[in-house]
Amino acid sequence: MSDPVQPITLPPIEDPQQEGEWLKQALQKWLDEAFIPEKVNADIAQQAAQIFVRQRLEGENDLGALVVAIVTEMQAFDFSDSFYGEFAIANAVSDLILDSLGYERCCGQS
């Protein structure tokens, strides 16, 4: 039997503006490359980055909880002009964060 994946705790936020801008740019790049560049991708990336930074500023550092917050809050976003939805966006944010921390996404280990 395999061991459960341990929670991933991010270090406390030091520069919210820089962290938010990095995530916004990385997510928009991912969205543009995963399918086709669309204006709505910038809006999606901006909204997801705002949610992420706000949650971090409120003290949330658990990556799983941050993903759930993005899914929950992105449900209010109008995805009608996009091929994506809130779950794809939250998963992409998680993947980008894991990549930036040097984690293997398949196994949850660095």
C-alpha positions as CSV (number, residue, x, y, z in Angstrom):
1,M,0.0,0.0,0.0
2,S,1.4,3.4,-0.9
3,D,1.7,6.2,1.6
4,P,-0.6,9.2,1.3
5,V,0.8,12.3,-0.3
6,Q,1.9,14.7,2.4
7,P,0.4,18.2,2.4
8,I,2.6,20.8,0.7
9,T,3.0,24.0,2.7
10,L,4.3,27.1,1.0
11,P,6.6,29.4,2.8
12,P,4.9,32.6,4.0
13,I,4.3,35.2,1.3
14,E,7.1,37.8,1.2
15,D,6.3,39.9,-1.9
16,P,2.6,39.6,-2.8
17,Q,2.8,41.8,-5.9
18,Q,5.7,39.8,-7.3
19,E,4.1,36.4,-6.4
20,G,0.8,37.5,-8.0
21,E,2.5,38.8,-11.1
22,W,4.5,35.7,-11.5
23,L,1.5,33.5,-11.2
24,K,-0.6,35.6,-13.6
25,Q,2.1,35.5,-16.3
26,A,2.8,31.8,-15.8
27,L,-0.8,30.9,-15.9
28,Q,-1.6,33.0,-18.9
29,K,1.4,31.5,-20.8
30,W,0.1,28.0,-19.8
31,L,-3.4,28.8,-21.0
32,D,-2.1,30.3,-24.3
33,E,0.1,27.3,-25.0
34,A,-2.3,24.6,-23.9
35,F,-4.9,25.6,-26.5
36,I,-4.9,28.9,-28.3
37,P,-4.1,32.4,-27.1
38,E,-7.4,34.3,-26.3
39,K,-8.1,37.5,-24.5
40,V,-10.1,35.7,-21.9
41,N,-6.9,33.9,-20.8
42,A,-5.5,37.1,-19.4
43,D,-8.8,37.7,-17.5
44,I,-8.7,34.1,-16.1
45,A,-5.0,34.4,-15.1
46,Q,-5.7,37.8,-13.4
47,Q,-8.6,36.4,-11.4
48,A,-6.8,33.3,-10.3
49,A,-3.7,35.2,-9.3
50,Q,-5.9,37.7,-7.3
51,I,-7.6,34.8,-5.4
52,F,-4.3,33.1,-4.8
53,V,-2.6,36.2,-3.4
54,R,-5.6,37.2,-1.3
55,Q,-5.7,33.7,0.3
56,R,-1.9,33.9,0.9
57,L,-2.2,37.3,2.5
58,E,-4.9,35.9,4.8
59,G,-2.4,33.3,6.0
60,E,-3.3,30.3,3.8
61,N,-0.1,28.4,2.9
62,D,-1.4,24.9,2.3
63,L,-1.4,24.2,-1.4
64,G,-4.4,21.9,-1.3
65,A,-6.5,24.6,0.5
66,L,-5.3,27.2,-2.0
67,V,-6.5,24.9,-4.9
68,V,-9.9,24.4,-3.2
69,A,-10.2,28.2,-2.8
70,I,-9.4,28.8,-6.5
71,V,-12.0,26.2,-7.6
72,T,-14.6,27.7,-5.2
73,E,-14.1,31.3,-6.1
74,M,-13.6,30.8,-9.8
75,Q,-17.1,29.2,-10.0
76,A,-18.3,32.8,-10.2
77,F,-16.1,33.5,-13.3
78,D,-17.8,33.5,-16.7
79,F,-16.0,30.7,-18.6
80,S,-18.3,30.9,-21.6
81,D,-15.6,32.4,-23.8
82,S,-13.0,29.8,-22.7
83,F,-12.3,26.1,-23.2
84,Y,-11.4,25.9,-19.5
85,G,-13.2,25.8,-16.2
86,E,-12.5,26.3,-12.6
87,F,-11.0,22.9,-12.0
88,A,-8.6,23.1,-14.9
89,I,-7.4,26.5,-13.7
90,A,-6.9,25.4,-10.1
91,N,-5.0,22.3,-11.3
92,A,-2.9,24.4,-13.6
93,V,-2.0,26.8,-10.7
94,S,-1.1,23.8,-8.5
95,D,1.1,22.4,-11.3
96,L,2.8,25.7,-11.8
97,I,3.5,26.1,-8.1
98,L,4.8,22.5,-7.8
99,D,7.1,23.0,-10.8
100,S,8.4,26.2,-9.2
101,L,9.2,24.4,-6.0
102,G,10.9,21.5,-7.8
103,Y,8.2,18.8,-7.0
104,E,7.5,15.9,-9.3
105,R,3.8,16.3,-9.9
106,C,3.2,12.6,-10.4
107,C,4.5,11.6,-7.0
108,G,4.4,14.6,-4.8
109,Q,8.1,14.4,-4.0
110,S,10.9,16.8,-4.6
